[in-house]
Amino acid sequence: MNLELSLQAFRTFRDRQRVQLRPLTLVYGHNQAGKSTLLRVLPLLADALAQHGGGLDLRSAALRGATLRELGWLGVEPIPRPTVGMRAGAADDASRIEWAFTEEDGLAVPGTLRIGRADWTLDVRLDRRAGGELSAFTGMYSGTLSKEPWSGELRFTSLLPSAVPEALSGELGELQREVRWLMSGQWLQANRLVGASGRPSRFCRPDGSDLAPVFQRLPRGRQLLARASALLQEIGLKDQVVLGLDSDGRPRLEARRPDRLQLPVHLAGEGYRAVLPIALLLAWGLDEETRERPRWLAVEEPESHLHPDVQVKVADQLVAAAGAGLSVFLETHSPTILRAVQLAVLQRRLAPQDLGLYWVDQAPTAPHQGRVRRVDVDGAGVLHGWDPRVFGEDQALARQILDARLERLEAEE
């Protein structure tokens, strides 16, 4: 995996922002800065690159019901055409593709396409199935290739054209390899196991609520449940996870402990419910005997409802997963997870080049424009480019407590 994603005129990001994906990638920032936007581009792009006719799937749970116009930059002088790009590596000459989306007959399709040295405008014609759903689209393109005029026809059944001019075939092949990887991941939203919601996103629903029937169908489902139970034990949660049946005979996940009655997961504690989908997908993604399995996992707020001790152990499991070939992307507010990852680098359990750390905030000269800043981590676990004021709230509170105690003692004397 060696993929860079870029966004421009997309939600809060007016100017182009880039994120180089690593085996372990962490995104930090204040509320409403754009962290979730960055993370949710992964499932959105994965859905759009799947073979379902092409274009952005505006029904994707990752969009939260947004229209194409609402995906664009909505600040002063709005830009209604959001742009998403990907590059197979960080080098300037790496194979790249970029789509600027427009609306065509109620669907979000590329109006501009850039592939490597080509820069084309598309005049799109939609092809629909009998039921009215999009099956493919054809784009008559005009523009330049290697700075020379170039025009013709491209056919799409996903966001990648099925063929390109011979001069670009090498770049298309490189991108197709990254696309296959991108389509093999799973996103977990912040509110997990809250009941059936959202369409499946590659392997399960983004809240994990359908993992019981999914694991029931897997040939190695029960072995994977046992592995997930072992992971839970390692992070300090004692309940085993097993398959049971509800009153209607449908499969459900249940928490079992020798000293108490077996309970459905929805009656378990908030922390257990929040971390269970993570454990299940880690067990699945790391099982080399299962061919169809997640290759990456994107998780919002992995620290949800977890004691700091458990957060450290969850971080250790995610570091281990990244080292074993399952890429992990986190959107988090947790200083505990950050410290645990720094320690993993210092202890050489995670190489600095395998860690991507980003801070998302708003540009000081343009307070409504999001920006993404890369933070480097050296072999000693030291952060370079990290704002020292970030996560200083606990120290500030401790100082205020000390000052208040001194004032009280002085007043009592």
VOGU-3710 file (C-alpha; in Angstrom, 3 decimals, decimal comma):
1> mnlelslqaf> 0,000/0,000/0,000  1,496/3,317/-1,106  -1,392/5,654/-1,707  -1,892/9,395/-1,378  -5,359/10,942/-1,279  -6,104/14,564/-2,126  -9,156/16,800/-1,644  -10,012/20,194/-3,043  -13,218/22,227/-2,724  -14,486/19,351/-0,606
11> rtfrdrqrvq> -16,503/20,238/2,495  -14,305/22,394/4,723  -11,218/22,052/2,514  -11,213/24,777/-0,125  -7,546/24,461/-1,096  -5,909/21,176/-2,046  -5,020/18,967/0,927  -3,023/15,732/0,769  -2,771/12,727/3,089  -0,200/9,980/2,522
21> lrpltlvygh> -1,678/6,727/3,816  0,641/4,607/5,948  0,201/1,211/7,625  -0,945/3,212/10,686  -2,418/6,676/10,063  -3,785/8,900/12,839  -5,826/12,059/12,286  -6,207/14,543/15,153  -7,867/17,944/15,404  -10,557/19,967/17,127
31> nqagkstllr> -14,268/19,339/16,637  -15,661/20,424/13,263  -12,149/20,750/11,830  -12,655/18,105/9,125  -11,204/14,906/10,637  -14,237/12,766/9,819  -14,314/14,201/6,302  -10,792/12,911/5,715  -11,504/9,478/7,118  -14,813/9,032/5,297
41> vlplladala> -13,261/9,728/1,912  -11,861/6,186/2,118  -15,223/4,336/2,123  -16,742/6,919/-0,222  -14,022/6,415/-2,811  -14,028/2,636/-2,274  -17,772/2,523/-2,981  -17,399/4,720/-6,057  -14,600/2,557/-7,448  -16,619/-0,642/-7,038
51> qhgggldlrs> -18,388/-2,008/-10,103  -21,811/-0,421/-9,664  -21,993/1,921/-12,632  -19,582/4,671/-11,698  -19,942/8,059/-10,111  -20,166/8,984/-6,458  -22,791/7,049/-4,549  -24,765/9,847/-2,915  -26,572/7,210/-0,831  -23,327/6,227/0,871
61> aalrgatlre> -23,536/6,376/4,673  -20,201/8,205/4,569  -21,962/11,270/3,110  -24,650/11,491/5,833  -27,255/12,394/3,215  -25,307/15,270/1,642  -26,084/16,370/-1,888  -23,275/16,943/-4,362  -23,599/20,694/-3,866  -23,263/20,230/-0,099
71> lgwlgvepip> -20,048/18,282/-0,653  -18,430/21,279/-2,316  -16,829/24,301/-0,702  -19,691/26,350/0,774  -17,771/29,329/2,104  -17,513/32,768/0,556  -17,585/32,352/-3,219  -18,767/28,707/-3,126  -17,120/26,066/-5,319  -19,838/23,503/-6,149
81> rptvgmraga> -17,560/20,930/-7,816  -15,723/18,859/-5,200  -12,479/17,265/-6,354  -11,016/13,960/-5,117  -7,726/12,498/-6,263  -5,404/9,576/-5,609  -1,772/9,008/-6,393  0,121/5,701/-6,316  2,947/6,992/-4,150  4,301/10,327/-2,966
91> addasriewa> 6,765/11,003/-5,805  5,950/13,807/-8,215  6,042/11,399/-11,173  3,788/8,786/-9,486  0,678/7,624/-11,337  -2,269/9,805/-10,388  -5,918/10,343/-11,122  -8,247/13,146/-10,085  -11,979/13,652/-10,507  -13,866/16,947/-10,310
101> fteedglavp> -17,512/16,002/-9,894  -20,573/17,524/-11,445  -24,257/16,626/-11,381  -25,808/14,900/-14,366  -29,464/13,904/-14,210  -29,339/13,761/-10,409  -26,111/11,740/-10,296  -22,581/12,762/-9,294  -20,227/11,983/-12,197  -16,807/13,349/-13,207
111> gtlrigradw> -16,989/16,526/-15,240  -13,209/16,800/-15,347  -10,734/13,916/-15,343  -6,992/14,071/-14,912  -4,885/10,948/-15,415  -1,147/11,482/-15,327  -0,278/13,797/-18,208  -3,860/14,034/-19,449  -6,269/16,798/-18,501  -9,728/16,313/-19,951
121> tldvrldrra> -13,227/17,724/-19,762  -15,954/15,101/-20,080  -19,298/15,350/-21,795  -21,085/12,495/-20,035  -23,814/10,219/-21,390  -25,488/7,929/-18,842  -26,391/4,298/-19,512  -29,112/2,919/-17,254  -30,400/-0,513/-16,404  -34,051/-1,456/-16,940
131> ggelsaftgm> -34,847/-0,421/-13,353  -33,410/3,029/-13,935  -30,159/2,558/-11,998  -26,896/3,617/-13,530  -25,024/0,720/-15,137  -22,256/2,715/-16,845  -21,523/6,070/-18,370  -19,628/7,209/-21,429  -17,631/10,400/-21,549  -16,592/12,192/-24,693
141> ysgtlskepw> -13,398/13,881/-23,602  -11,515/16,836/-24,943  -8,361/18,398/-23,580  -4,668/17,675/-23,627  -2,340/14,706/-23,287  1,327/15,608/-22,774  0,307/19,177/-23,635  -1,014/18,100/-27,028  -4,714/18,317/-28,007  -6,424/14,984/-27,405
151> sgelrftsll> -10,042/13,910/-27,604  -12,074/10,724/-27,873  -14,388/8,484/-25,866  -14,025/6,796/-22,463  -16,398/4,239/-20,969  -16,795/3,876/-17,223  -18,392/1,141/-15,126  -16,682/2,580/-12,048  -14,734/5,762/-11,481  -11,855/4,230/-13,456
161> psavpealsg> -12,295/4,145/-17,235  -12,264/0,649/-18,690  -9,546/1,694/-21,152  -7,441/4,765/-21,903  -5,173/5,833/-24,771  -2,074/3,646/-25,059  0,138/6,444/-23,744  -1,630/6,186/-20,360  -2,079/2,414/-20,075  0,907/2,014/-17,727
171> elgelqrevr> -0,424/4,645/-15,351  -3,914/3,137/-15,437  -2,482/-0,291/-14,541  -0,608/1,171/-11,577  -3,759/2,881/-10,355  -5,833/-0,282/-10,778  -3,550/-2,099/-8,325  -4,123/0,606/-5,713  -7,869/0,555/-6,425  -8,070/-3,177/-5,707
181> wlmsgqwlqa> -6,485/-2,518/-2,329  -8,711/0,487/-1,648  -11,887/-1,506/-2,293  -10,931/-4,152/0,280  -11,359/-2,187/3,500  -13,969/-1,438/6,141  -15,029/1,785/7,827  -16,473/1,876/11,349  -18,339/5,019/12,362  -18,185/6,544/15,832
191> nrlvgasgrp> -21,536/5,136/17,025  -21,025/1,393/16,831  -23,494/-1,429/17,508  -26,373/1,006/17,839  -28,849/-0,974/15,746  -29,272/-1,637/12,041  -28,305/1,522/10,163  -26,464/2,401/7,004  -25,851/0,385/3,888  -23,088/-2,225/3,940
201> srfcrpdgsd> -19,668/-0,683/3,320  -17,605/-3,465/1,740  -17,710/-6,073/4,571  -20,386/-4,921/7,016  -22,476/-1,911/7,976  -20,454/1,047/9,234  -21,891/0,601/12,740  -21,052/-3,127/12,781  -24,663/-4,046/13,595  -24,823/-6,846/10,999
211> lapvfqrlpr> -21,629/-8,627/12,054  -23,589/-11,528/13,597  -25,094/-12,764/10,282  -21,838/-11,888/8,489  -19,777/-14,078/10,829  -22,425/-16,813/10,739  -21,912/-17,033/6,968  -18,109/-17,016/7,078  -16,598/-20,534/6,739  -14,215/-19,738/9,606
221> grqllarasa> -16,654/-17,553/11,502  -16,500/-19,408/14,809  -12,695/-19,548/14,756  -12,661/-15,800/14,128  -15,036/-15,243/17,046  -12,632/-17,175/19,256  -9,737/-15,034/18,029  -11,749/-11,850/18,665  -12,502/-13,124/22,190  -8,762/-13,609/22,759
231> llqeiglkdq> -8,139/-10,037/21,588  -10,750/-8,770/24,027  -9,056/-10,700/26,821  -5,708/-9,143/25,882  -7,083/-5,611/26,165  -8,745/-6,332/29,503  -12,370/-7,137/28,576  -13,188/-10,568/29,966  -16,387/-11,479/28,110  -16,123/-13,920/25,241
241> vvlgldsdgr> -18,126/-13,191/22,115  -20,250/-16,002/20,691  -23,098/-16,411/18,242  -26,599/-16,833/19,622  -30,175/-16,436/18,404  -32,782/-13,815/19,231  -36,462/-14,597/19,878  -37,149/-14,610/16,121  -34,376/-17,080/15,414  -32,026/-14,487/13,894
251> prlearrpdr> -28,312/-14,611/14,711  -26,989/-12,160/17,266  -23,721/-11,576/19,083  -23,681/-12,487/22,753  -21,225/-11,869/25,581  -20,389/-14,924/27,666  -18,565/-15,193/30,953  -18,335/-18,363/33,085  -19,667/-16,651/36,210  -22,851/-15,162/34,759
261> lqlpvhlage> -25,703/-15,591/32,320  -24,896/-15,237/28,629  -26,198/-11,832/27,472  -26,908/-10,265/24,075  -24,290/-7,657/23,216  -26,801/-4,798/23,310  -27,024/-5,386/27,091  -23,250/-5,265/27,540  -21,327/-2,186/28,653  -20,749/0,758/26,343
271> gyravlpial> -16,996/0,146/26,152  -17,419/-3,511/25,214  -19,921/-2,612/22,495  -17,675/0,112/21,117  -14,570/-2,057/20,872  -16,225/-5,338/19,814  -16,569/-4,492/16,084  -12,912/-3,450/16,068  -11,854/-6,768/17,609  -14,019/-8,754/15,183
281> llawgldeet> -12,624/-6,984/12,126  -9,045/-7,256/13,392  -9,500/-10,999/13,846  -11,010/-11,279/10,356  -8,466/-9,051/8,627  -5,476/-10,862/10,164  -6,741/-14,366/9,353  -4,516/-15,496/6,491  -6,662/-18,589/5,893  -9,634/-16,426/4,887
291> rerprwlave> -9,241/-15,134/1,336  -11,985/-12,489/1,342  -11,029/-10,324/4,284  -10,485/-6,641/5,099  -7,104/-5,224/4,102  -7,617/-1,922/5,876  -9,730/-0,672/8,743  -10,810/2,957/9,244  -12,171/3,690/12,725  -13,711/6,824/14,139
301> epeshlhpdv> -12,966/7,453/17,802  -11,503/4,057/18,773  -11,265/5,388/22,330  -15,048/5,682/22,709  -16,181/4,694/26,250  -12,801/3,093/27,020  -10,723/3,514/30,176  -7,224/4,912/29,412  -5,630/1,554/30,340  -7,796/-0,168/27,731
311> qvkvadqlva> -7,043/2,573/25,189  -3,332/1,782/25,520  -3,962/-1,916/24,904  -6,233/-1,196/21,947  -3,507/1,027/20,484  -0,991/-1,811/20,933  -3,294/-4,197/19,052  -3,698/-1,693/16,223  0,066/-1,206/16,012  0,504/-4,979/15,834
321> aagaglsvfl> -2,163/-5,230/13,125  -0,431/-2,547/11,046  2,823/-4,472/11,356  1,082/-7,672/10,233  -0,279/-6,159/7,014  -3,704/-4,793/8,019  -3,558/-1,029/7,475  -5,312/1,046/10,134  -6,653/4,608/9,902  -7,918/6,377/13,005
331> ethsptilra> -9,802/9,616/13,617  -9,282/10,285/17,296  -9,090/12,812/20,122  -7,164/10,521/22,459  -3,803/11,709/23,854  -3,454/8,244/25,384  -3,466/6,569/21,974  -0,925/9,085/20,685  1,417/8,401/23,602  1,013/4,646/23,154
341> vqlavlqrrl> 1,962/4,978/19,471  4,973/7,156/20,339  6,101/4,448/22,748  5,648/1,783/20,057  7,958/3,781/17,771  10,516/4,207/20,549  10,388/0,464/21,297  10,769/-0,311/17,564  7,416/-2,034/17,321  6,461/0,524/14,667
351> apqdlglywv> 8,852/2,116/12,173  8,551/5,924/11,868  8,033/5,619/8,106  5,044/3,333/8,732  3,248/6,021/10,756  1,246/8,879/9,305  0,244/11,533/11,842  -1,872/14,544/10,840  -3,337/17,554/12,591  -6,465/19,093/11,047
361> dqaptaphqg> -7,359/22,675/11,854  -8,428/25,876/10,161  -6,033/28,262/8,483  -5,319/31,266/10,762  -5,783/33,734/7,899  -8,993/32,030/6,692  -10,869/30,710/9,757  -13,463/28,766/7,773  -10,980/26,884/5,589  -9,686/23,528/6,778
371> rvrrvdvdga> -6,087/22,485/6,375  -4,155/19,269/6,998  -0,691/19,413/8,531  1,714/16,492/8,617  3,470/15,818/11,937  6,713/13,833/11,711  7,760/11,301/14,346  11,431/10,341/14,666  12,920/7,084/15,915  12,939/8,380/19,492
381> gvlhgwdprv> 9,174/8,947/19,327  9,606/12,741/19,315  6,923/14,743/17,474  8,109/17,398/15,023  5,568/20,030/14,023  3,101/19,242/16,815  1,605/22,270/18,547  2,837/22,038/22,176  -0,443/23,580/23,362  -2,430/20,604/22,073
391> fgedqalarq> -3,496/18,265/24,881  -2,251/20,765/27,424  -5,697/21,034/28,984  -4,948/18,521/31,743  -1,783/20,407/32,701  -3,681/23,710/32,670  -6,385/22,240/34,913  -3,770/20,833/37,300  -2,186/24,287/37,488  -5,570/25,888/38,177
401> ildarlerle> -6,262/23,337/40,937  -2,881/24,091/42,523  -3,484/27,860/42,308  -6,962/27,460/43,807  -5,546/25,376/46,681  -2,896/28,023/47,414  -5,524/30,785/47,369  -7,711/28,800/49,749  -4,815/28,132/52,134  -3,868/31,817/52,106
411> aee> -7,486/32,802/52,796  -7,712/30,384/55,724  -4,550/31,667/57,412
//
